[in-house]
């Protein structure tokens, strides 16, 4: 029977570990299956991750053991090292294209269909946004016999052009919390941009003052300030 997130949802650490295995299988196949150290590095990388996490060796190993019990990860032992690979499409009962979308949602958080198509370029090339939406609709309308829906279409956030999709592998989504987090991120980005503008304006003013002093010492007319 396929894994049912309604009965035993993934923890955030399990989701990150599983999605990282899925990512590296497609983006760095020469290094796959992964050692524990390589897996932890991938889990904790700062790019292409939302949220950024700091997973310890013990947490990663515990998550791997739990994913193996759920038939979502497989341990491969050799005389040199122990490595791990995912068993996601078979373990959860979805096609590879759907598995790609779910892994991206686990790694990067809620995204629009357009963002998913762009972010999946190194994993799988979808023909167009409509094909991405078709797989997402299939995941949303998944039958109860197969374990129920695996994604949800979130309400469109204020000011957003398109709604975002979120996965349900860690259980039901708290829409209010996600919207609050998104709004906080928008405010933070605006504040950082304003701070950058203020800094640049101060630097320009200082440069103008320096040019004025140089022109006075050389006895020449300073250049006219550009019209605003």
Secondary structure, 3 states (H helix, E strand, C coil): CCCCCCCCCCCHHHHHHHHHHHHHHHHCHHHCCEEHHHHHHHHCCCCCCCCCCCCCHHHHHHHHHHHHHCCCEEEEECCCCEEEEECHHHHHCCCHHHHHHHHHHHHHCCECHHHHHHHCCCCCCCCCHHHHHHHHHHHHCCCHHHCCCCEEECCCCCCCCCCCEEECCCCCCCHHHHHHHHHHHHHHHHHHHHHHHHHHHHHHHHHHHHHHHHHHHHCCCCCCCCCC
